[in-house]
């Protein structure tokens, strides 16, 4: 997984982060192809259990 996605996931799941930081992380993750359901799973079970799909052109 790309480091910016890992950082965005950690920021999004970290309740001590500011609302603005979490909103920016949310935007980055949704632009990277994550769904709201994927992000809900990350919040509930941690960043290690997020389904990742890789596409090759």
CHARMM internal coordinates of N, CA and C (Angstrom, degrees):
IC EDIT
DIST 1 N 1 CA 1.4336
DIST 1 CA 1 C 1.5289
ANGL 1 N 1 CA 1 C 107.92
DIST 1 C 2 N 1.3181
ANGL 1 CA 1 C 2 N 116.35
DIHE 1 N 1 CA 1 C 2 N 141.40
DIST 2 N 2 CA 1.4593
ANGL 1 C 2 N 2 CA 120.88
DIHE 1 CA 1 C 2 N 2 CA 178.71
DIST 2 CA 2 C 1.5220
ANGL 2 N 2 CA 2 C 110.86
DIHE 1 C 2 N 2 CA 2 C -63.10
DIST 2 C 3 N 1.3135
ANGL 2 CA 2 C 3 N 115.51
DIHE 2 N 2 CA 2 C 3 N 147.82
DIST 3 N 3 CA 1.4636
ANGL 2 C 3 N 3 CA 119.46
DIHE 2 CA 2 C 3 N 3 CA -176.69
DIST 3 CA 3 C 1.5244
ANGL 3 N 3 CA 3 C 112.11
DIHE 2 C 3 N 3 CA 3 C -64.87
DIST 3 C 4 N 1.3382
ANGL 3 CA 3 C 4 N 117.93
DIHE 3 N 3 CA 3 C 4 N -33.41
DIST 4 N 4 CA 1.4594
ANGL 3 C 4 N 4 CA 118.28
DIHE 3 CA 3 C 4 N 4 CA -179.93
DIST 4 CA 4 C 1.5233
ANGL 4 N 4 CA 4 C 110.99
DIHE 3 C 4 N 4 CA 4 C -68.27
DIST 4 C 5 N 1.3229
ANGL 4 CA 4 C 5 N 117.59
DIHE 4 N 4 CA 4 C 5 N -31.13
DIST 5 N 5 CA 1.4672
ANGL 4 C 5 N 5 CA 120.27
DIHE 4 CA 4 C 5 N 5 CA 176.93
DIST 5 CA 5 C 1.5208
ANGL 5 N 5 CA 5 C 109.64
DIHE 4 C 5 N 5 CA 5 C -71.50
DIST 5 C 6 N 1.3244
ANGL 5 CA 5 C 6 N 117.04
DIHE 5 N 5 CA 5 C 6 N -42.93
DIST 6 N 6 CA 1.4638
ANGL 5 C 6 N 6 CA 120.28
DIHE 5 CA 5 C 6 N 6 CA 177.20
DIST 6 CA 6 C 1.5210
ANGL 6 N 6 CA 6 C 110.78
DIHE 5 C 6 N 6 CA 6 C -59.17
DIST 6 C 7 N 1.3290
ANGL 6 CA 6 C 7 N 116.31
DIHE 6 N 6 CA 6 C 7 N -44.83
DIST 7 N 7 CA 1.4684
ANGL 6 C 7 N 7 CA 119.99
DIHE 6 CA 6 C 7 N 7 CA 179.23
DIST 7 CA 7 C 1.5213
ANGL 7 N 7 CA 7 C 111.51
DIHE 6 C 7 N 7 CA 7 C -64.84
DIST 7 C 8 N 1.3167
ANGL 7 CA 7 C 8 N 117.11
DIHE 7 N 7 CA 7 C 8 N -40.89
DIST 8 N 8 CA 1.4593
ANGL 7 C 8 N 8 CA 120.80
DIHE 7 CA 7 C 8 N 8 CA 179.02
DIST 8 CA 8 C 1.5308
ANGL 8 N 8 CA 8 C 110.89
DIHE 7 C 8 N 8 CA 8 C -64.96
DIST 8 C 9 N 1.3251
ANGL 8 CA 8 C 9 N 117.43
DIHE 8 N 8 CA 8 C 9 N -40.69
DIST 9 N 9 CA 1.4675
ANGL 8 C 9 N 9 CA 120.95
DIHE 8 CA 8 C 9 N 9 CA 177.56
DIST 9 CA 9 C 1.5231
ANGL 9 N 9 CA 9 C 111.09
DIHE 8 C 9 N 9 CA 9 C -63.23
DIST 9 C 10 N 1.3209
ANGL 9 CA 9 C 10 N 116.38
DIHE 9 N 9 CA 9 C 10 N -44.30
DIST 10 N 10 CA 1.4606
ANGL 9 C 10 N 10 CA 119.92
DIHE 9 CA 9 C 10 N 10 CA 179.10
DIST 10 CA 10 C 1.5248
ANGL 10 N 10 CA 10 C 111.03
DIHE 9 C 10 N 10 CA 10 C -63.08
DIST 10 C 11 N 1.3177
ANGL 10 CA 10 C 11 N 116.57
DIHE 10 N 10 CA 10 C 11 N -41.54
DIST 11 N 11 CA 1.4632
ANGL 10 C 11 N 11 CA 120.53
DIHE 10 CA 10 C 11 N 11 CA 179.06
DIST 11 CA 11 C 1.5116
ANGL 11 N 11 CA 11 C 110.70
DIHE 10 C 11 N 11 CA 11 C -65.93
DIST 11 C 12 N 1.3248
ANGL 11 CA 11 C 12 N 116.86
DIHE 11 N 11 CA 11 C 12 N -44.04
DIST 12 N 12 CA 1.4615
ANGL 11 C 12 N 12 CA 121.40
DIHE 11 CA 11 C 12 N 12 CA -178.41
DIST 12 CA 12 C 1.5317
ANGL 12 N 12 CA 12 C 111.32
DIHE 11 C 12 N 12 CA 12 C -62.93
DIST 12 C 13 N 1.3124
ANGL 12 CA 12 C 13 N 117.27
DIHE 12 N 12 CA 12 C 13 N -37.64
DIST 13 N 13 CA 1.4659
ANGL 12 C 13 N 13 CA 121.08
DIHE 12 CA 12 C 13 N 13 CA -176.59
DIST 13 CA 13 C 1.5231
ANGL 13 N 13 CA 13 C 113.26
DIHE 12 C 13 N 13 CA 13 C -85.65
DIST 13 C 14 N 1.3215
ANGL 13 CA 13 C 14 N 118.12
DIHE 13 N 13 CA 13 C 14 N -12.89
DIST 14 N 14 CA 1.4588
ANGL 13 C 14 N 14 CA 122.24
DIHE 13 CA 13 C 14 N 14 CA -177.23
DIST 14 CA 14 C 1.5283
ANGL 14 N 14 CA 14 C 110.07
DIHE 13 C 14 N 14 CA 14 C -84.19
DIST 14 C 15 N 1.3245
ANGL 14 CA 14 C 15 N 116.24
DIHE 14 N 14 CA 14 C 15 N 109.16
DIST 15 N 15 CA 1.4582
ANGL 14 C 15 N 15 CA 121.52
DIHE 14 CA 14 C 15 N 15 CA -177.16
DIST 15 CA 15 C 1.5231
ANGL 15 N 15 CA 15 C 113.11
DIHE 14 C 15 N 15 CA 15 C -66.85
DIST 15 C 16 N 1.3383
ANGL 15 CA 15 C 16 N 117.75
DIHE 15 N 15 CA 15 C 16 N -16.02
DIST 16 N 16 CA 1.4631
ANGL 15 C 16 N 16 CA 120.00
DIHE 15 CA 15 C 16 N 16 CA -179.94
DIST 16 CA 16 C 1.5309
ANGL 16 N 16 CA 16 C 112.46
DIHE 15 C 16 N 16 CA 16 C -83.77
DIST 16 C 17 N 1.3271
ANGL 16 CA 16 C 17 N 117.50
DIHE 16 N 16 CA 16 C 17 N -8.45
DIST 17 N 17 CA 1.4606
ANGL 16 C 17 N 17 CA 121.28
DIHE 16 CA 16 C 17 N 17 CA 177.93
DIST 17 CA 17 C 1.5228
ANGL 17 N 17 CA 17 C 110.35
DIHE 16 C 17 N 17 CA 17 C -73.30
DIST 17 C 18 N 1.3212
ANGL 17 CA 17 C 18 N 116.34
DIHE 17 N 17 CA 17 C 18 N 156.74
DIST 18 N 18 CA 1.4620
ANGL 17 C 18 N 18 CA 120.08
DIHE 17 CA 17 C 18 N 18 CA 178.30
DIST 18 CA 18 C 1.5299
ANGL 18 N 18 CA 18 C 110.07
DIHE 17 C 18 N 18 CA 18 C -70.90
DIST 18 C 19 N 1.3024
ANGL 18 CA 18 C 19 N 115.14
DIHE 18 N 18 CA 18 C 19 N 161.46
DIST 19 N 19 CA 1.4695
ANGL 18 C 19 N 19 CA 120.27
DIHE 18 CA 18 C 19 N 19 CA 179.18
DIST 19 CA 19 C 1.5258
ANGL 19 N 19 CA 19 C 110.32
DIHE 18 C 19 N 19 CA 19 C -61.81
DIST 19 C 20 N 1.3244
ANGL 19 CA 19 C 20 N 116.53
DIHE 19 N 19 CA 19 C 20 N -40.45
DIST 20 N 20 CA 1.4647
ANGL 19 C 20 N 20 CA 120.66
DIHE 19 CA 19 C 20 N 20 CA 180.00
DIST 20 CA 20 C 1.5265
ANGL 20 N 20 CA 20 C 110.66
DIHE 19 C 20 N 20 CA 20 C -62.77
DIST 20 C 21 N 1.3278
ANGL 20 CA 20 C 21 N 117.50
DIHE 20 N 20 CA 20 C 21 N -44.25
DIST 21 N 21 CA 1.4691
ANGL 20 C 21 N 21 CA 121.06
DIHE 20 CA 20 C 21 N 21 CA 179.27
DIST 21 CA 21 C 1.5189
ANGL 21 N 21 CA 21 C 110.41
DIHE 20 C 21 N 21 CA 21 C -62.09
DIST 21 C 22 N 1.3192
ANGL 21 CA 21 C 22 N 116.94
DIHE 21 N 21 CA 21 C 22 N -40.78
DIST 22 N 22 CA 1.4686
ANGL 21 C 22 N 22 CA 120.31
DIHE 21 CA 21 C 22 N 22 CA 179.83
DIST 22 CA 22 C 1.5233
ANGL 22 N 22 CA 22 C 111.34
DIHE 21 C 22 N 22 CA 22 C -69.61
DIST 22 C 23 N 1.3389
ANGL 22 CA 22 C 23 N 118.25
DIHE 22 N 22 CA 22 C 23 N -34.48
DIST 23 N 23 CA 1.4648
ANGL 22 C 23 N 23 CA 121.40
DIHE 22 CA 22 C 23 N 23 CA 177.21
DIST 23 CA 23 C 1.5286
ANGL 23 N 23 CA 23 C 110.92
DIHE 22 C 23 N 23 CA 23 C -67.79
DIST 23 C 24 N 1.3144
ANGL 23 CA 23 C 24 N 116.74
DIHE 23 N 23 CA 23 C 24 N -39.96
DIST 24 N 24 CA 1.4655
ANGL 23 C 24 N 24 CA 120.32
DIHE 23 CA 23 C 24 N 24 CA 177.47
DIST 24 CA 24 C 1.5238
ANGL 24 N 24 CA 24 C 110.07
DIHE 23 C 24 N 24 CA 24 C -65.69
DIST 24 C 25 N 1.3273
ANGL 24 CA 24 C 25 N 117.17
DIHE 24 N 24 CA 24 C 25 N -42.09
DIST 25 N 25 CA 1.4696
ANGL 24 C 25 N 25 CA 121.00
DIHE 24 CA 24 C 25 N 25 CA 177.06
DIST 25 CA 25 C 1.5238
ANGL 25 N 25 CA 25 C 110.36
DIHE 24 C 25 N 25 CA 25 C -62.22
DIST 25 C 26 N 1.3292
ANGL 25 CA 25 C 26 N 116.75
DIHE 25 N 25 CA 25 C 26 N -41.15
DIST 26 N 26 CA 1.4699
ANGL 25 C 26 N 26 CA 121.08
DIHE 25 CA 25 C 26 N 26 CA 177.74
DIST 26 CA 26 C 1.5318
ANGL 26 N 26 CA 26 C 110.31
DIHE 25 C 26 N 26 CA 26 C -60.16
DIST 26 C 27 N 1.3158
ANGL 26 CA 26 C 27 N 117.04
DIHE 26 N 26 CA 26 C 27 N -45.59
DIST 27 N 27 CA 1.4647
ANGL 26 C 27 N 27 CA 120.79
DIHE 26 CA 26 C 27 N 27 CA 179.64
DIST 27 CA 27 C 1.5282
ANGL 27 N 27 CA 27 C 111.62
DIHE 26 C 27 N 27 CA 27 C -62.14
DIST 27 C 28 N 1.3228
ANGL 27 CA 27 C 28 N 116.18
DIHE 27 N 27 CA 27 C 28 N -43.38
DIST 28 N 28 CA 1.4653
ANGL 27 C 28 N 28 CA 120.07
DIHE 27 CA 27 C 28 N 28 CA 178.99
DIST 28 CA 28 C 1.5218
ANGL 28 N 28 CA 28 C 110.90
DIHE 27 C 28 N 28 CA 28 C -62.36
DIST 28 C 29 N 1.3281
ANGL 28 CA 28 C 29 N 116.47
DIHE 28 N 28 CA 28 C 29 N -41.55
DIST 29 N 29 CA 1.4663
ANGL 28 C 29 N 29 CA 120.28
DIHE 28 CA 28 C 29 N 29 CA -178.46
DIST 29 CA 29 C 1.5254
ANGL 29 N 29 CA 29 C 112.07
DIHE 28 C 29 N 29 CA 29 C -70.17
DIST 29 C 30 N 1.3184
ANGL 29 CA 29 C 30 N 117.74
DIHE 29 N 29 CA 29 C 30 N -41.13
DIST 30 N 30 CA 1.4703
ANGL 29 C 30 N 30 CA 119.36
DIHE 29 CA 29 C 30 N 30 CA 178.91
DIST 30 CA 30 C 1.5312
ANGL 30 N 30 CA 30 C 110.39
DIHE 29 C 30 N 30 CA 30 C -69.02
DIST 30 C 31 N 1.3331
ANGL 30 CA 30 C 31 N 117.35
DIHE 30 N 30 CA 30 C 31 N -34.43
DIST 31 N 31 CA 1.4681
ANGL 30 C 31 N 31 CA 119.93
DIHE 30 CA 30 C 31 N 31 CA 175.39
DIST 31 CA 31 C 1.5215
ANGL 31 N 31 CA 31 C 111.60
DIHE 30 C 31 N 31 CA 31 C -67.96
DIST 31 C 32 N 1.3318
ANGL 31 CA 31 C 32 N 116.81
DIHE 31 N 31 CA 31 C 32 N -26.13
DIST 32 N 32 CA 1.4639
ANGL 31 C 32 N 32 CA 121.49
DIHE 31 CA 31 C 32 N 32 CA 177.93
DIST 32 CA 32 C 1.5257
ANGL 32 N 32 CA 32 C 111.97
DIHE 31 C 32 N 32 CA 32 C -83.14
DIST 32 C 33 N 1.3383
ANGL 32 CA 32 C 33 N 117.60
DIHE 32 N 32 CA 32 C 33 N -4.07
DIST 33 N 33 CA 1.4586
ANGL 32 C 33 N 33 CA 120.23
DIHE 32 CA 32 C 33 N 33 CA 175.08
DIST 33 CA 33 C 1.5119
ANGL 33 N 33 CA 33 C 115.46
DIHE 32 C 33 N 33 CA 33 C 108.55
DIST 33 C 34 N 1.3151
ANGL 33 CA 33 C 34 N 118.70
DIHE 33 N 33 CA 33 C 34 N 3.38
DIST 34 N 34 CA 1.4612
ANGL 33 C 34 N 34 CA 120.70
DIHE 33 CA 33 C 34 N 34 CA 177.78
DIST 34 CA 34 C 1.5249
ANGL 34 N 34 CA 34 C 109.56
DIHE 33 C 34 N 34 CA 34 C -76.42
DIST 34 C 35 N 1.3132
ANGL 34 CA 34 C 35 N 115.99
DIHE 34 N 34 CA 34 C 35 N 142.68
DIST 35 N 35 CA 1.4583
ANGL 34 C 35 N 35 CA 120.79
DIHE 34 CA 34 C 35 N 35 CA 177.18
DIST 35 CA 35 C 1.5274
ANGL 35 N 35 CA 35 C 109.26
DIHE 34 C 35 N 35 CA 35 C -94.84
DIST 35 C 36 N 1.3256
ANGL 35 CA 35 C 36 N 115.33
DIHE 35 N 35 CA 35 C 36 N 167.46
DIST 36 N 36 CA 1.4666
ANGL 35 C 36 N 36 CA 119.18
DIHE 35 CA 35 C 36 N 36 CA 175.91
DIST 36 CA 36 C 1.5223
ANGL 36 N 36 CA 36 C 110.57
DIHE 35 C 36 N 36 CA 36 C -60.80
DIST 36 C 37 N 1.3259
ANGL 36 CA 36 C 37 N 116.68
DIHE 36 N 36 CA 36 C 37 N -34.53
DIST 37 N 37 CA 1.4690
ANGL 36 C 37 N 37 CA 120.55
DIHE 36 CA 36 C 37 N 37 CA 178.58
DIST 37 CA 37 C 1.5332
ANGL 37 N 37 CA 37 C 110.25
DIHE 36 C 37 N 37 CA 37 C -65.61
DIST 37 C 38 N 1.3220
ANGL 37 CA 37 C 38 N 117.93
DIHE 37 N 37 CA 37 C 38 N -41.86
DIST 38 N 38 CA 1.4714
ANGL 37 C 38 N 38 CA 121.59
DIHE 37 CA 37 C 38 N 38 CA 176.99
DIST 38 CA 38 C 1.5248
ANGL 38 N 38 CA 38 C 110.72
DIHE 37 C 38 N 38 CA 38 C -58.88
DIST 38 C 39 N 1.3251
ANGL 38 CA 38 C 39 N 115.98
DIHE 38 N 38 CA 38 C 39 N -43.19
DIST 39 N 39 CA 1.4604
ANGL 38 C 39 N 39 CA 120.30
DIHE 38 CA 38 C 39 N 39 CA -178.22
DIST 39 CA 39 C 1.5205
ANGL 39 N 39 CA 39 C 111.45
DIHE 38 C 39 N 39 CA 39 C -71.19
DIST 39 C 40 N 1.3209
ANGL 39 CA 39 C 40 N 117.14
DIHE 39 N 39 CA 39 C 40 N -32.50
DIST 40 N 40 CA 1.4646
ANGL 39 C 40 N 40 CA 120.30
DIHE 39 CA 39 C 40 N 40 CA 175.78
DIST 40 CA 40 C 1.5308
ANGL 40 N 40 CA 40 C 110.17
DIHE 39 C 40 N 40 CA 40 C -65.53
DIST 40 C 41 N 1.3205
ANGL 40 CA 40 C 41 N 116.45
DIHE 40 N 40 CA 40 C 41 N -40.14
DIST 41 N 41 CA 1.4674
ANGL 40 C 41 N 41 CA 120.92
DIHE 40 CA 40 C 41 N 41 CA 176.43
DIST 41 CA 41 C 1.5314
ANGL 41 N 41 CA 41 C 109.86
DIHE 40 C 41 N 41 CA 41 C -61.30
DIST 41 C 42 N 1.3282
ANGL 41 CA 41 C 42 N 116.33
DIHE 41 N 41 CA 41 C 42 N -41.66
DIST 42 N 42 CA 1.4693
ANGL 41 C 42 N 42 CA 120.23
DIHE 41 CA 41 C 42 N 42 CA 179.62
DIST 42 CA 42 C 1.5233
ANGL 42 N 42 CA 42 C 110.72
DIHE 41 C 42 N 42 CA 42 C -62.82
DIST 42 C 43 N 1.3290
ANGL 42 CA 42 C 43 N 117.32
DIHE 42 N 42 CA 42 C 43 N -40.77
DIST 43 N 43 CA 1.4598
ANGL 42 C 43 N 43 CA 120.12
DIHE 42 CA 42 C 43 N 43 CA 179.36
DIST 43 CA 43 C 1.5215
ANGL 43 N 43 CA 43 C 111.74
DIHE 42 C 43 N 43 CA 43 C -65.99
DIST 43 C 44 N 1.3261
ANGL 43 CA 43 C 44 N 116.57
DIHE 43 N 43 CA 43 C 44 N -37.95
DIST 44 N 44 CA 1.4697
ANGL 43 C 44 N 44 CA 120.98
DIHE 43 CA 43 C 44 N 44 CA -175.68
DIST 44 CA 44 C 1.5170
ANGL 44 N 44 CA 44 C 113.02
DIHE 43 C 44 N 44 CA 44 C -80.21
DIST 44 C 45 N 1.3286
ANGL 44 CA 44 C 45 N 117.50
DIHE 44 N 44 CA 44 C 45 N -37.98
DIST 45 N 45 CA 1.4641
ANGL 44 C 45 N 45 CA 118.53
DIHE 44 CA 44 C 45 N 45 CA -171.23
DIST 45 CA 45 C 1.5284
ANGL 45 N 45 CA 45 C 114.28
DIHE 44 C 45 N 45 CA 45 C -121.94
DIST 45 C 46 N 1.2993
ANGL 45 CA 45 C 46 N 117.64
DIHE 45 N 45 CA 45 C 46 N 3.82
DIST 46 N 46 CA 1.4562
ANGL 45 C 46 N 46 CA 119.85
DIHE 45 CA 45 C 46 N 46 CA 177.94
DIST 46 CA 46 C 1.5110
ANGL 46 N 46 CA 46 C 112.75
DIHE 45 C 46 N 46 CA 46 C 97.08
DIST 46 C 47 N 1.3149
ANGL 46 CA 46 C 47 N 114.80
DIHE 46 N 46 CA 46 C 47 N 165.32
DIST 47 N 47 CA 1.4628
ANGL 46 C 47 N 47 CA 120.37
DIHE 46 CA 46 C 47 N 47 CA -174.01
DIST 47 CA 47 C 1.5248
ANGL 47 N 47 CA 47 C 113.29
DIHE 46 C 47 N 47 CA 47 C -73.95
DIST 47 C 48 N 1.3170
ANGL 47 CA 47 C 48 N 118.42
DIHE 47 N 47 CA 47 C 48 N -15.26
DIST 48 N 48 CA 1.4626
ANGL 47 C 48 N 48 CA 120.50
DIHE 47 CA 47 C 48 N 48 CA -178.64
DIST 48 CA 48 C 1.5197
ANGL 48 N 48 CA 48 C 112.80
DIHE 47 C 48 N 48 CA 48 C -78.03
DIST 48 C 49 N 1.3268
ANGL 48 CA 48 C 49 N 117.64
DIHE 48 N 48 CA 48 C 49 N -14.05
DIST 49 N 49 CA 1.4615
ANGL 48 C 49 N 49 CA 120.84
DIHE 48 CA 48 C 49 N 49 CA -175.35
DIST 49 CA 49 C 1.5190
ANGL 49 N 49 CA 49 C 113.69
DIHE 48 C 49 N 49 CA 49 C -108.52
DIST 49 C 50 N 1.3218
ANGL 49 CA 49 C 50 N 117.60
DIHE 49 N 49 CA 49 C 50 N 21.13
DIST 50 N 50 CA 1.4615
ANGL 49 C 50 N 50 CA 121.38
DIHE 49 CA 49 C 50 N 50 CA -179.74
DIST 50 CA 50 C 1.5224
ANGL 50 N 50 CA 50 C 108.38
DIHE 49 C 50 N 50 CA 50 C -86.34
DIST 50 C 51 N 1.3358
ANGL 50 CA 50 C 51 N 116.87
DIHE 50 N 50 CA 50 C 51 N 128.24
DIST 51 N 51 CA 1.4668
ANGL 50 C 51 N 51 CA 118.88
DIHE 50 CA 50 C 51 N 51 CA 179.05
DIST 51 CA 51 C 1.5250
ANGL 51 N 51 CA 51 C 110.39
DIHE 50 C 51 N 51 CA 51 C -68.74
DIST 51 C 52 N 1.3265
ANGL 51 CA 51 C 52 N 116.05
DIHE 51 N 51 CA 51 C 52 N 133.38
DIST 52 N 52 CA 1.4572
ANGL 51 C 52 N 52 CA 122.62
DIHE 51 CA 51 C 52 N 52 CA -179.44
DIST 52 CA 52 C 1.5302
ANGL 52 N 52 CA 52 C 108.19
DIHE 51 C 52 N 52 CA 52 C -118.83
DIST 52 C 53 N 1.3329
ANGL 52 CA 52 C 53 N 116.41
DIHE 52 N 52 CA 52 C 53 N 129.77
DIST 53 N 53 CA 1.4617
ANGL 52 C 53 N 53 CA 120.90
DIHE 52 CA 52 C 53 N 53 CA 175.20
DIST 53 CA 53 C 1.5110
ANGL 53 N 53 CA 53 C 107.48
DIHE 52 C 53 N 53 CA 53 C -116.70
DIST 53 C 54 N 1.3037
ANGL 53 CA 53 C 54 N 116.38
DIHE 53 N 53 CA 53 C 54 N 130.73
DIST 54 N 54 CA 1.4587
ANGL 53 C 54 N 54 CA 122.13
DIHE 53 CA 53 C 54 N 54 CA 177.63
DIST 54 CA 54 C 1.5156
ANGL 54 N 54 CA 54 C 108.64
DIHE 53 C 54 N 54 CA 54 C -111.29
DIST 54 C 55 N 1.3127
ANGL 54 CA 54 C 55 N 115.27
DIHE 54 N 54 CA 54 C 55 N 132.62
DIST 55 N 55 CA 1.4629
ANGL 54 C 55 N 55 CA 121.21
DIHE 54 CA 54 C 55 N 55 CA -179.86
DIST 55 CA 55 C 1.5119
ANGL 55 N 55 CA 55 C 108.65
DIHE 54 C 55 N 55 CA 55 C -115.25
DIST 55 C 56 N 1.3105
ANGL 55 CA 55 C 56 N 114.82
DIHE 55 N 55 CA 55 C 56 N 137.73
DIST 56 N 56 CA 1.4532
ANGL 55 C 56 N 56 CA 119.77
DIHE 55 CA 55 C 56 N 56 CA 179.24
DIST 56 CA 56 C 1.5213
ANGL 56 N 56 CA 56 C 108.02
DIHE 55 C 56 N 56 CA 56 C -120.24
DIST 56 C 57 N 1.3198
ANGL 56 CA 56 C 57 N 115.92
DIHE 56 N 56 CA 56 C 57 N 131.05
DIST 57 N 57 CA 1.4718
ANGL 56 C 57 N 57 CA 120.01
DIHE 56 CA 56 C 57 N 57 CA -178.95
DIST 57 CA 57 C 1.5105
ANGL 57 N 57 CA 57 C 110.33
DIHE 56 C 57 N 57 CA 57 C -95.76
END
COOR INIT
IC SEED 1 N 1 CA 1 C
IC BUILD
